[in-house]
Amino acid sequence: MIKGKYCCIIILLKHFAMFGFITEPIGKEITIMKKAVDNYILTHKDELVESVRESIRFKSVEAEPAGEGAPFGAAVRDALVHALELGKRFGFETSNLDGYAGCIDYGEGEEMLGVVAHLDVVPEGEGWNYPPYAAELADGRIYGRGALDDKGPAISAIYALAAIKAAGVPMRRRVRIILGTNEETGWGCMNHYREVAEIPTMSFSPDADYPVVNSEKGITHLTVKCAAKTNVRINGGTRANVVCGKVKAFAPIAIDEVEKHVSPLLSKGFEIELTAVSGGTEILIVGLDAHGSMPECGKNAMQAAFCLLNSLPLEGEDARTIGILENCFKFDMHGESLGLDRKDDSGRMTMNPGVICWDENGFEISVDFRCPISLDMNEVRVKLLGALADFDPVVTHEKIQLGHFIPADSELVSKLLDVYAERTGKREEPLAIGGGTYARAFPNAVAFGCEQAGISGPVHMPNEYIGVDELVFNALMIADAIIALAAKE
């Protein structure tokens, strides 16, 4: 009965508006429809939760291509297909862009609003209380890799759009949910999208923080190969943009001598296991994974290894090499020892040495830098190579993303701030972050959610989760944002 009553009111409003009997029909109609949108999301909460759990169960870490439609591996392809099938189930038009990205489309209008999320995840790492791909539901939370970054928000966006469709909200802009599959590594998904598909008029990505992120620092990932003939070895880390949570090292020093030097690291919260082996000691150091843009949230085992080995009575090339590396990185988080510590309105430089591979010919190290917008990004390369100059460094991989900024008084930012204020009762200023979101893939885009202040499931860390209440809140907020930016006013 209530649903029918709403429909009758909406029809009457349209007819009265047609003949000029009322002057503000659409605003009143939208208010009624927004209540219907909220009700749809709330009554479909259980289905939303199950859809997110289904998505998490795909181990969508980038892998070798697995044939046509799977440029980043079979599991990534399957996660994309699952999301597109969900869109079809709600009656949306969908398209699969060769396995690089997917689109879910709704509405009318010359202009397009993009909602851009990703379905790939970083490797799970270690230290989980729940299996990382089991999507366990416990204590009102869904645990699993990608729960918050970014599968939960991506699926929430689909349900938000389904609610808008079910409520019959009239649209002035088309809406396209764009699902990427390579955000955590090379962004090949967005490169492909821009080559073959329409660029949205404006976009937001639910892959950062509320209220709105309108400024993102520049990002430089550098992998440098260095020649060094040493007996020392250090190997560990998963990605440049993940704090190195675990390394294995070898030192040509007897175990009883190494034991004398571990207490400073134990006091910093690192776990250390020593094993006597032929010619020396094998050292396992366990720290804590975290997002590379927030190194303060983790414990970098690679930097701990440099520190420990530099304290040992090494000799010759072993001592010289470790001494240089310890001098370069120490326990720095802002590039202090490299002379890169800078700060502006977009934030402070962060540095994360993420991966190291060391063999008899030398070592290869991958480092993530999040750079203030005012910094010349070429300086990062110059300073790092200069610090490692003794090893004839060669850059084997370099990825640069320039900083991104959208003015606070733009339609996009101002309306999203209004949406957040209306839903929460809090009027806040836009944020600047070190993370890199899909916002920088398009010319008029920002990040909107989905982390709330004080409520965060540890992204890129063990036991990543999203709360069920937060999941529903995100769906409501994304629906509000779509209505504000794409519905008829």
C-alpha positions in Angstrom: 0.0 0.0 0.0 2.8 2.5 0.9 4.6 1.8 -2.4 1.4 2.4 -4.3 0.7 5.6 -2.4 4.2 6.9 -3.4 3.6 6.1 -7.0 0.3 7.9 -7.0 1.8 11.0 -5.4 4.7 11.0 -8.0 2.2 10.7 -10.9 0.1 13.6 -9.6 3.2 15.7 -9.0 4.3 15.2 -12.6 0.8 16.1 -14.0 0.6 19.2 -11.8 4.0 20.3 -12.9 3.1 19.8 -16.6 0.3 22.3 -16.3 2.2 24.7 -14.1 0.1 24.2 -10.9 3.2 23.7 -8.8 6.7 25.2 -9.2 8.9 22.7 -7.3 7.7 19.2 -8.3 11.0 17.5 -8.9 12.5 18.4 -5.5 9.5 17.0 -3.6 9.4 13.9 -5.9 13.1 13.2 -5.2 12.6 13.5 -1.5 9.9 10.8 -1.6 12.1 8.7 -3.9 15.1 9.0 -1.7 13.1 7.5 1.1 12.2 4.6 -1.2 15.9 4.2 -2.1 16.9 4.0 1.6 14.2 1.5 2.2 15.3 -0.7 -0.7 18.9 -0.8 0.6 17.8 -1.5 4.1 15.5 -4.3 3.1 18.2 -5.8 0.8 20.9 -5.8 3.5 21.3 -9.5 3.7 21.6 -9.9 -0.1 24.2 -7.1 -0.1 26.2 -8.9 2.5 26.1 -12.2 0.7 27.1 -10.5 -2.6 30.2 -9.0 -1.0 31.1 -12.3 0.6 30.8 -14.0 -2.8 33.2 -11.4 -4.3 35.8 -11.7 -1.5 36.0 -15.5 -2.2 37.7 -14.8 -5.5 41.5 -14.6 -4.9 41.7 -11.7 -7.3 45.5 -11.0 -7.0 47.1 -10.2 -10.3 48.5 -13.3 -11.9 49.8 -14.3 -15.4 47.3 -13.9 -18.2 44.9 -16.8 -18.5 43.7 -16.5 -22.1 41.2 -14.2 -23.7 39.3 -12.0 -21.3 41.8 -12.7 -18.4 44.7 -10.3 -18.8 45.4 -10.4 -15.1 44.6 -14.0 -14.3 41.6 -16.3 -14.0 40.6 -15.2 -10.5 40.5 -11.5 -11.4 38.4 -12.4 -14.5 36.0 -14.4 -12.3 35.6 -11.5 -9.8 34.8 -9.2 -12.7 32.3 -11.6 -14.3 30.6 -12.1 -10.9 30.1 -8.3 -10.5 28.8 -7.9 -14.0 26.4 -10.8 -13.5 25.1 -9.1 -10.4 24.5 -6.0 -12.5 22.6 -8.1 -15.1 20.5 -9.6 -12.3 19.3 -6.1 -11.5 18.4 -5.4 -15.1 21.3 -3.1 -16.0 23.1 -3.0 -19.3 26.6 -4.4 -18.8 29.8 -4.7 -20.9 33.1 -6.5 -20.4 36.0 -4.6 -21.9 38.2 -7.5 -22.8 38.6 -8.5 -19.1 40.4 -5.2 -18.3 37.3 -3.5 -16.9 33.6 -3.8 -16.8 30.7 -1.3 -17.1 27.2 -1.3 -15.5 25.0 1.4 -17.1 21.8 3.1 -16.1 19.8 6.2 -16.9 19.5 8.9 -19.6 21.3 12.1 -20.5 24.1 13.4 -22.7 26.5 13.6 -19.8 27.8 10.7 -17.7 28.5 10.2 -14.0 31.2 7.5 -13.3 31.4 5.5 -10.1 34.8 3.9 -10.3 35.9 1.0 -8.1 38.2 -2.0 -8.4 38.0 -5.7 -7.8 41.6 -6.7 -7.7 43.4 -7.0 -4.3 46.9 -7.1 -2.9 48.3 -10.5 -1.8 47.0 -11.6 1.6 50.2 -11.8 3.5 50.3 -13.5 6.9 48.9 -13.1 10.4 45.2 -13.6 9.7 42.7 -14.8 12.4 40.3 -15.8 9.7 41.1 -17.3 6.3 41.7 -14.3 4.0 39.4 -15.5 1.2 36.7 -17.3 3.2 34.7 -14.1 3.8 33.9 -15.1 7.4 31.1 -13.1 9.0 31.8 -12.5 12.7 31.0 -9.8 15.3 29.1 -7.8 12.7 32.0 -7.7 10.3 32.9 -9.4 7.0 36.6 -10.5 7.1 38.6 -11.0 4.0 41.2 -9.5 1.6 39.4 -6.8 -0.4 36.5 -6.4 2.1 37.1 -2.7 2.3 39.6 -2.2 -0.5 37.6 -2.2 -2.7 35.1 -5.0 -3.1 32.7 -4.0 -0.4 32.4 -0.4 -1.8 32.2 -1.8 -5.4 29.3 -4.1 -4.6 27.6 -1.4 -2.5 27.7 0.8 -5.5 25.8 -1.8 -7.6 23.1 -2.1 -4.9 22.9 1.7 -4.6 22.2 2.0 -8.3 19.7 -0.9 -8.1 17.8 1.0 -5.4 17.7 4.1 -7.5 16.4 2.1 -10.5 13.8 0.4 -8.3 12.6 3.8 -7.0 12.3 5.2 -10.5 14.5 8.2 -9.8 14.4 10.5 -13.0 17.9 11.0 -14.3 19.6 13.9 -16.1 22.9 12.2 -16.4 23.6 8.6 -17.3 25.4 6.6 -14.5 28.1 4.1 -15.2 29.7 1.9 -12.6 33.2 1.3 -13.9 34.9 -1.8 -12.4 38.7 -2.0 -12.7 40.9 -5.1 -12.3 44.5 -3.8 -12.0 44.3 -0.9 -9.6 46.8 -2.4 -7.1 49.6 -2.8 -9.6 49.8 -1.3 -13.1 46.5 0.5 -13.8 46.5 -1.3 -17.2 42.7 -1.6 -16.7 42.2 2.2 -16.7 44.6 2.7 -19.6 42.5 0.2 -21.6 39.3 1.8 -20.5 40.4 5.2 -21.7 41.4 3.7 -25.1 38.1 2.0 -25.8 35.3 3.6 -23.8 33.7 7.0 -23.0 35.2 9.3 -20.4 32.7 10.3 -17.8 31.8 14.0 -17.4 32.5 13.6 -13.7 33.4 10.7 -11.5 33.9 9.6 -7.9 35.7 6.6 -6.6 34.6 4.9 -3.3 38.1 3.9 -2.4 39.4 6.4 0.2 37.9 8.5 3.0 34.8 10.5 3.8 33.8 13.3 3.4 35.6 13.9 0.1 39.2 13.5 -1.1 39.9 16.3 -3.6 43.7 16.2 -3.4 46.0 13.2 -3.9 49.8 13.3 -3.7 51.9 12.2 -6.6 53.1 8.5 -6.6 56.5 7.2 -7.7 57.3 3.5 -7.7 60.9 2.8 -8.4 62.6 -0.7 -8.7 66.4 -0.4 -8.8 68.8 -3.3 -9.5 72.2 -2.9 -7.7 75.4 -4.8 -8.3 76.9 -6.1 -5.0 79.1 -9.1 -4.4 78.2 -10.0 -0.8 77.7 -13.0 1.4 74.7 -11.2 3.0 71.2 -11.9 1.7 67.8 -10.3 2.4 64.5 -11.4 0.6 61.0 -10.3 1.4 58.0 -8.1 0.7 55.0 -8.5 -1.6 54.4 -5.2 -3.4 56.0 -1.7 -3.4 52.8 -0.2 -2.1 52.6 -2.6 0.9 54.7 -2.2 4.0 57.2 -5.1 4.0 55.9 -7.3 6.8 58.3 -10.2 6.6 61.9 -10.9 5.4 64.3 -13.7 5.5 68.0 -12.8 5.8 71.3 -14.5 6.0 74.4 -13.1 7.8 77.8 -14.8 7.8 77.9 -14.4 11.6 77.5 -17.1 14.2 74.1 -17.4 15.9 75.4 -16.6 19.4 76.8 -13.3 18.1 73.6 -12.4 16.3 71.5 -13.1 19.4 73.4 -10.2 21.2 71.9 -7.7 18.8 68.2 -8.5 18.5 66.8 -6.8 21.6 66.4 -3.3 20.1 64.2 -4.8 17.4 62.2 -6.9 19.8 61.5 -3.7 21.8 60.1 -2.1 18.6 57.6 -5.0 18.3 59.3 -7.1 15.6 59.3 -10.9 15.9 62.7 -12.5 15.2 63.6 -16.2 14.7 67.3 -17.2 14.4 68.5 -20.5 12.9 72.1 -21.7 12.8 73.0 -22.8 9.3 76.2 -23.6 7.4 78.4 -20.5 7.3 76.3 -18.3 9.5 72.8 -17.5 10.7 69.4 -17.4 8.9 67.2 -14.6 10.3 63.5 -14.4 10.0 62.0 -11.0 10.9 58.3 -10.5 11.1 56.8 -7.0 11.2 53.4 -5.8 10.1 51.9 -5.2 6.7 50.1 -1.9 6.0 49.3 0.3 3.1 52.4 1.8 1.6 50.9 5.3 1.8 50.6 5.0 5.5 53.9 3.4 6.6 53.3 4.5 10.2 50.6 1.9 10.4 53.0 -1.0 9.8 56.4 -2.3 10.9 58.8 -2.6 8.0 60.8 -5.8 8.3 63.2 -4.8 5.6 64.3 -1.7 7.4 64.6 -3.8 10.5 66.9 -6.2 8.7 69.1 -3.3 7.5 69.3 -2.1 11.1 70.1 -5.5 12.6 72.7 -6.5 10.0 74.4 -3.1 10.3 74.8 -3.7 14.0 76.7 -7.0 13.4 80.5 -7.3 13.1 80.3 -7.8 9.3 83.5 -7.3 7.2 84.5 -6.0 3.8 81.9 -5.7 1.1 79.2 -7.1 3.4 79.7 -4.3 6.0 80.0 -1.6 3.3 76.8 -2.6 1.5 74.7 -2.9 4.6 76.1 0.3 5.9 75.0 2.2 2.8 71.5 0.7 2.8 71.0 1.5 6.5 72.2 5.0 5.8 69.6 5.4 3.0 66.6 4.0 4.7 67.1 3.7 8.5 63.5 3.6 9.9 62.5 6.6 7.9 59.0 7.0 6.7 59.4 10.4 4.9 62.6 10.0 2.9 64.5 12.0 5.6 67.9 10.3 4.9 67.5 10.7 1.2 66.8 14.5 1.5 63.2 14.1 0.2 61.2 15.0 3.3 58.8 17.8 2.0 55.4 19.0 2.9 52.7 21.2 1.4 48.9 21.4 1.4 48.6 18.0 -0.2 50.5 16.4 2.7 54.0 15.2 3.7 56.2 12.9 1.6 56.0 9.2 2.6 58.5 6.5 1.7 58.1 2.7 1.8 60.8 0.2 0.8 58.4 -2.6 -0.1 60.2 -5.5 -1.8 63.8 -6.7 -1.8 65.4 -9.6 -3.7 69.1 -10.4 -3.1 71.3 -13.0 -4.7 74.9 -13.6 -5.4 74.9 -10.8 -8.0 73.4 -8.1 -5.9 70.0 -6.9 -4.9 66.8 -5.4 -6.4 64.7 -3.1 -4.3 61.3 -1.6 -4.9 60.3 1.6 -3.2 57.0 3.5 -3.0 57.1 7.3 -2.6 54.0 9.5 -2.1 55.0 13.0 -3.1 53.6 16.4 -2.3 52.2 18.0 -5.4 54.7 20.8 -5.3 57.7 18.4 -5.5 59.4 17.8 -8.8 58.9 14.0 -9.1 62.2 13.7 -11.0 64.0 14.6 -7.8 62.9 11.3 -6.3 64.7 9.3 -8.9 67.8 11.5 -8.7 68.1 11.3 -4.9 67.5 7.5 -4.7 70.0 6.7 -7.5 72.5 9.1 -6.0 72.2 7.4 -2.6 72.8 4.0 -4.2 75.5 5.2 -6.7 78.2 2.9 -5.3 76.2 -0.1 -6.7 75.8 1.1 -10.3 72.0 1.2 -9.9 69.8 0.5 -12.9 66.1 1.4 -12.9 64.2 -1.8 -14.0 60.7 -0.5 -13.3 59.4 3.0 -12.9 55.8 4.1 -12.5 54.8 7.7 -12.0 51.4 9.2 -11.3 51.2 12.9 -11.0 49.3 14.5 -8.2 45.6 15.2 -8.6 43.5 18.2 -7.4 39.9 19.3 -7.9 38.8 22.6 -6.5 36.6 22.6 -3.4 34.1 25.0 -5.0 33.5 22.7 -8.1 30.1 21.1 -8.6 31.5 17.7 -7.9 33.2 18.5 -4.6 30.6 20.9 -3.2 27.7 18.6 -3.9 29.5 15.6 -2.3 30.2 17.6 0.8 26.5 18.5 0.9 25.6 14.8 0.6 27.9 13.9 3.5 26.6 16.7 5.6 23.0 15.8 5.0 23.4 12.2 5.8 25.7 12.6 8.8 24.9 16.1 10.2 28.6 17.0 9.9 29.9 19.8 7.7 33.6 19.1 7.0 36.3 20.2 4.7 37.7 18.1 1.8 40.8 15.9 2.5 44.2 15.5 1.0 45.7 12.0 1.0 48.8 10.0 0.0 46.8 7.1 -1.4 46.2 6.9 -5.2 42.7 6.2 -6.3 41.0 5.9 -9.7 40.1 9.6 -9.3 43.4 10.4 -11.0 42.4 8.3 -14.0 39.9 10.8 -15.2 39.9 14.6 -15.6 37.0 15.6 -13.2 37.0 13.0 -10.4 37.5 12.7 -6.7 37.4 9.9 -4.1 34.2 9.7 -1.9 34.4 7.3 1.0 34.3 4.6 2.0 36.4 4.8 5.2 34.8 6.8 8.1 37.0 8.6 10.7 37.6 6.2 13.5 36.1 3.2 11.7 38.7 1.5 9.5 39.2 -2.1 8.5 43.0 -2.5 8.1 43.6 -2.0 4.4 46.5 -4.0 3.0 46.9 -5.6 6.5 46.0 -8.9 8.0 42.4 -9.2 9.1 41.0 -6.7 6.7 37.3 -6.3 7.2 34.2 -4.1 6.6 31.5 -3.8 9.2 28.0 -4.7 8.0 26.7 -1.4 9.3 29.4 0.4 7.4 28.6 -1.6 4.3 25.0 -0.4 4.4 26.0 3.1 5.3 28.2 3.2 2.2 25.4 1.9 -0.1 23.1 4.7 1.3 25.9 7.3 0.9 26.7 6.2 -2.7 23.0 6.3 -3.6 22.8 9.9 -2.2 25.8 10.9 -4.2 24.4 9.5 -7.5 21.1 11.2 -6.9 22.8 14.6 -6.1 25.0 14.4 -9.2 22.9 12.6 -11.7 19.2 12.9 -10.9 16.9 15.6 -12.2 16.9 18.6 -9.9 
